[in-house]
């Protein structure tokens, strides 16, 4: 599955995107799903924090809130 992010760019699983949490974070897309409340909006599941599992975080972000830096 693909998702449209800011600037009309299309991304898929294993692509890297940035998003704003407490600060700007970049991570790898590990899943893309439709939201339950609106079938036209996609959620992106992003893994950030590097390759060490101890520091990895999983975030679920709306595709429209992501960009490529």
C-alpha positions as CSV (number, residue, x, y, z in Angstrom):
1,X,0.0,0.0,0.0
2,X,1.2,3.5,-0.7
3,X,0.3,6.8,1.0
4,X,0.4,10.5,-0.1
5,X,2.3,12.8,2.3
6,X,2.9,16.5,2.3
7,X,3.9,18.0,-1.1
8,X,1.9,15.3,-2.9
9,X,4.8,12.8,-2.6
10,X,4.0,9.1,-2.6
11,X,5.7,6.8,-0.1
12,X,5.5,3.1,0.8
13,X,6.7,0.6,3.4
14,X,10.5,0.8,4.0
15,X,10.7,4.4,2.9
16,X,11.9,7.0,5.4
17,X,9.9,10.1,6.3
18,X,10.0,12.9,8.9
19,X,7.3,14.1,11.3
20,X,6.9,16.4,14.2
21,X,6.4,14.9,17.7
22,X,8.0,16.8,20.6
23,X,10.7,17.5,18.0
24,X,11.3,16.6,14.4
25,X,11.9,12.9,14.0
26,X,12.7,10.8,11.0
27,X,12.0,7.1,10.8
28,X,11.3,4.1,8.5
29,X,7.7,3.3,7.5
30,X,6.8,-0.3,8.7
31,X,3.1,-0.2,7.9
32,X,0.4,1.9,6.2
33,X,-3.3,1.5,7.1
34,X,-6.6,3.3,6.6
35,X,-8.0,5.1,9.6
36,X,-11.0,3.6,11.2
37,X,-13.1,6.8,11.2
38,X,-12.3,8.0,7.7
39,X,-11.5,5.7,4.9
40,X,-9.8,8.5,2.8
41,X,-7.1,9.2,5.4
42,X,-4.1,6.9,5.9
43,X,-2.0,6.3,9.0
44,X,1.7,5.5,8.7
45,X,3.4,3.4,11.4
46,X,7.0,4.6,11.8
47,X,9.9,3.0,13.5
48,X,12.5,5.5,14.7
49,X,15.5,5.4,17.1
50,X,18.1,3.5,15.0
51,X,18.9,-0.2,14.8
52,X,19.3,-1.0,18.5
53,X,15.9,-2.4,19.7
54,X,16.4,-0.9,23.1
55,X,16.1,2.7,21.6
56,X,13.4,2.0,18.9
57,X,10.0,3.7,19.2
58,X,6.9,3.0,17.2
59,X,4.7,6.0,16.2
60,X,1.4,6.1,14.3
61,X,1.1,9.3,12.4
62,X,-1.3,10.6,9.8
63,X,0.3,10.5,6.3
64,X,-0.6,14.1,5.8
65,X,1.7,15.0,8.8
66,X,4.8,13.5,7.2
67,X,7.3,14.8,4.8
68,X,10.6,13.8,3.1
69,X,13.6,15.8,4.2
